[in-house]
């Protein structure tokens, strides 16, 4: 018979399920030992859990012991009705504790039903031994498991994850005992590979010293692949309750630690206040004497340094102390508040360290600070007047010294000895400008001397250095006047000497420049890299080169005349002993450069001749390659176009059956593939053209890219056309469409495909349907019907209908196909005319794989006539045809 269930209003993980209760000796032994551990407090025991609870007396006694409450008075009679009454009283008490008992009565317990009795004891254990366990927000089974994990975490080889195999080696039980009573077990001597010793050690110690009866058998645990979870949980819960006193001690220790932590925090705040107050008062004591110092400095710089130090004090040193003073007051108030809230006496700082004492010291500091700032500003204003004159002297002296820097060396230079005529004239004008500038600086020198005299009269502290600097300026001024006169005379002498040869330099430059430009242009043209693409272009370059060679004799005559002018200049320089350290001022061209370039031109002419000859030969070869490629491309290109047009006509025209058309197309495809060697040959010619860097071909309009694209389109088109015919054959055979119907569909489609694109627009498709007899009116109903058809043939809403989509639609309209209603009716036959079907019926009537397919996808039937295990074959049938979701 089906086992009844017991459920209780406790966490879901403890919902008792009698289906998991098995009558095994291990579980019976565990539950018996657990009951005796409580019954012995009442001076009684049980030996057989099924037999001893049948009269209900010991069951009621057990509930009184574990709950601490009195139950109703039991019946002492021996009759069955008395026993049932006692058991009912026990069950009613269990129900009053929030446990909802379903499908269990006192009769099963009185009759000694082992499964029901064990299930009832397991419910009592869950409710009174496990439900109230709470560890870190978890309760019941999860709480007990978490408690075990927390207690055994420090122990090696112990990893508690469940209440079965995690306890097989016995180390978990030993770890729980050692964690709370380390003197009872020497954990270091235990071995993971000796579970029998570990388990017996834990069971014996628990029974002897912890008053926990031996509820488990070591041999049963070791010899079982998966020990009984309920037995393990029952036994482990006894450990939890045995050690609950340790939990209370831990809670008390935590309370003490919390009180001590508050006290330690308050003491630390007191120490921090004392230290911060001492440091702040010490800083005030050191700072006030510095602010009261009124000894003046002799220099503005020193006084400004004092002011800068004071500003640093106000900007860098004082602000942190202001914060410390504020923080000190905040800490004092916070500390007093914490002491008051924790029922501690108020804090009294050391003598002289009260908040008021610090405030008084701070007031003294600010008074000294104010007087110090006023004194600094007065001293700075006093020194400012004196430093103004000194600074004015230094500025004017520095300007003058900067102007005179390098002037003596400049006047002593003899650069005019190697200068050209233009350089000499420039040097003369520059010297005249210097003389004017020198006269203008006379006033500054006089001002410098006057300021130095005034500083001496005012007894400026640094007057000796001022006097030395002023004397140096005056001595240097006298020296500049003498050197200026000597340089003027030397420049005028040299100017007259150089004017005699300037005209010859000018004539050389006028004739050398254009001749040099001609040679440079000739060299550039002779070395210029030419790029030509035709024979005509290379012939034009050859003609221009011959014309250039005819001009060379006249150019040589001009070169000889230019060199004669240079020789005349050299003769004049040698005769008059002129120091010509420079070069021709009108040009950078020299005779050596002219001769070198002329020789270069003579060398480049034959090289250019050879390059033109080689390029002429290359262009002849390129022309041959162009014609060779063009001859083939002009044949292949039109051939591909013709084949494309023929395939288009084949796909539209209807000659013979679909099989005949398919045979014809495959033969056609074979003839196209056989043309491939000619394409490969053209590819070889194209590679030669690319290697020769030929970029155009006037002999053909076809490029290799055009040929490739056309060839690929041709192959794709013939393959697609063959595939369309194959699909039409499949559609015809699968849907039972005759060849005449297929021809009629093709004729109608082609008739309305006026642009021969292989597709129909929406309006064309509508006209085609009407021609085939479809009733599609222009009213709302007709538009709705046409919209439905379009959603079938054009689901992606592209606006075009292919012939394949047209054939699929027409085959669906004309062929006999299964429907959801037909499949639903078939399932109803298998179900015996019921509105649902059972899994056994599916497995009986259908092949195994198809039966399991249906069972996995059918949803439970929820109608008013539903029974357990009923499946909904109606929604399943609808989903098969896309009318709902599987």
Secondary structure, 3 states (H helix, E strand, C coil): CCCCCECCCCCHHHCCCHHHCCCCHHHHHHHHHHHHHHHHHHCCCCCCHHHHCCCCHHHHHHHHHHHCCCCCCCCCCCCHHHHHHHHHHHHHHHHHCCCCECCCCHHHHHCCCHHHHHHHHHHHHHHHHHCCCEECCEEHHHHHHHHHHHHHCCCCCCCCCCCCHHHCCCHHHHHHHHHHCHHHCCHHHCCCCCHHHHHHHHHHHHHHHCCCCCCCCHHHHHCCCCCCHHHHHHHHHHHHHHCHHHHHHHHHHHHHHHHHHHHHHHHHHHHHHHHHHHHHHHHHHHHHHHHHCCCCCCCHHHHHHHHHHHHHHHHHHHHHHHHHHHHHHHHHHHHHHHHHHCCCCCCCCCCCCCHHHHHHHHHHHHHHHHHHHHHHHHHHHHHHHHHHHHHHHHHHHHHHHHHHCCHHHHHCCCHHHHCCHHHHHHHHHHHHHHHHHHHHCHHHHHHHHHHHHHHHHCCCCCHHHHHHHHHHHHHHHHHHHHHHHHHHHHHHHHHHHHHHHHHHHHHHHHHHHHHHHHHHHHHHHHHCCCCCCCHHHHHHHHHHHHHHHCCHHHHHHHHHHHHHHHHHHHHHHHHHCCCCCCCCCCCCCCHHHHHHHHHHHHHHHHHHHHHHHHHHHHHHHHHHHHHHHHHHHHHHHHHHHHHHHHHHHHHHCCCCCHHHHHHHHHHHHHHHHCCHHHHHHHHHHHHHHHHCCCCCCCCCCCCHHHHHHHHHHHHHHHHHHHHHHHHHHHHHHHHCCCHHHHHHHHHHHHHHCCCCCCEEEHHHHHHHHHHCCCCCCCCHHHHHHHHHHHHHHCCCCCCEEEHHHHHHHHHHHHCCCCCHHHHHHHHHHHCCCCCCECHHHHHHHCCHHHHHHHHHHCCECCCCCCCCCCECHHHHHHHHCCCCCC
